[in-house]
């Protein structure tokens, strides 16, 4: 089978709306990568505020949220994807709280970081709104 046919087969195996599922899978992959980076090389200013144990917990929220989202977005297991969204938003929330704390306790402004964190949370809030009504993705009969 040619690479083009493989890609076409994989694309067609994704239920509609394919473009949204692929976009959310990419977002969850970024969350997973961010969790891994945070675990392996945490930002020193944040680790200094949280301590090593809480930094590991913070990265675990991101790792689990990203991994869970990748596992659940394609099959449409919305009840489990919502758990992944909560884990991801908790990780982002921890980061936001530390940034707000640093804004008031250290020199310089952290408002740009806070705004970026809020923007990063936006796709998860949107996804929650889109999938909140059902436990599983509704399927149409063909």
ABEGO torsion letter per residue (X at the ends): XBAAAAAAAAAAABBOBAAAAAAAAAAAAAAAAAAAAAAABBBAAAAAAAEAAAAAAAAAAAAAAAAAAAAAAAAGBAAAAAAAAAAAAAAAAAAAAAAAAAAAABBEBAAAAAAAAAAAAAAAAAAAAAAAABABBBBBBX
